[in-house]
Structures are given as C-alpha cells and as structure tokens.
Amino acid sequence: MSVQEKGKKKTILRTIRIDKDLDDALYKDAEEHGVSENALISSILAKYIEWDRYAEKFGRVSLPVEALKAIIEATESDKLRTASEEFAASVPKDYIMFHYRKLDVEACLLHLSFLSRYAGMFKYEVRTEQERNYTVTIHHKFGEKWSYWLKESISIGLFKNILGIVPKTHLSKNSVIFTFILP
C-alpha cells in the first residue's frame, strides 16, 4: 500500500478482488453518475462507515416513500403524538451517543445531515450567524403529520434532551424550521 497526500486527507491505495458482476455494475453506475469508479466506491464505503453499520445495530429499516407516507397518514394524531414523545425520550440521545461518542451541537447537526443524506427522511439546511444563532430548515414530501413527527422528535429528542434548549419552530405541510441560540 502507498500513501498519498490529497489536500489534507491521506489516501491509501488498496487492491481488492471483487466479482465480475459487481465490477460491471460499478462501472455502469459510475458512468451514469458521471464519476469515476474510485469515487463511487469511496462514496459507498463512506455510507457504510457513516450510516449503515450504525443503522444495522440500531434496527433501522428502509421503506419506500409511499409506504412511510401511508403509515404516517393512517396514524391517528393523538397516537402519533404519543409515539413521537416516546421515541424522542430516549432513541435520538442513545443513538447519537453511541454513534458520535459525544452530545453536542456538532453531533446533533451531523446526525441530521446523515438522516438527510442516507435515510432520505428529508432535505435539510443549516445557517449559523455569529457562531451561536442557528436556523435549521427541513423540507420533506410526507405531509403535515410527518412535519409534526419531525418537529417533536427533533425538538425534544435532539435539542431539548441533548442540548438543553427549546427551539422556536415553524411548521408547515412539508417543512419544519427550528431556530435557536446556543448559550
């Protein structure tokens, strides 16, 4: 193996043996995405390291968008409220502590980034002003009940239980905006 400097990250040359069918699929997907096979393999490995290995340990499942939307819409509002409160009480804090080994704003925002990038639960953006004022905007396709779920699980599960703050929230059919100031 050789080590090369690439910006500030070190890269390692690693030779692996893979099945011909896997190589064909990698080549095809790399072509379709306009990236090199190396870049595609690196992104696949990053997803495994950053998400899949933890998702498996915590029992996360993948669902088609239509299935999640149907489940959320079929759930009565009072039952959704109870479920979101029960979920927010421990799951996010346990997951973040296990995955990131720290409970701070950086870990919370990284978690939201991974939920956006890998779980497909929403798209998100963070704006920071003066290093303490945060606006987190989440946009999704699942409707008002999902907005409510996200509002509760993120407000309580991340911001209140981990950071000790209660964000201001604005909820609409397909988005939730959280604003807060770190102490």
Secondary structure, 3 states (H helix, E strand, C coil): CCEEEECCEEEECCCCCCCHHHHHHHHHHHHHHCCCHHHHHHHHHHHHHHHHHHHHHCCCCCCCHHHHHHHHHHCCHHHHHHHHHHHHHHHHHHHHHHHHCCCCHHHHHHHHHHHHHHHCCCEEEEEEECCCEEEEEEECCCCHHHHHHHHHHHHHHHHHHHHCCCCEEEEECCEEEEEEECC
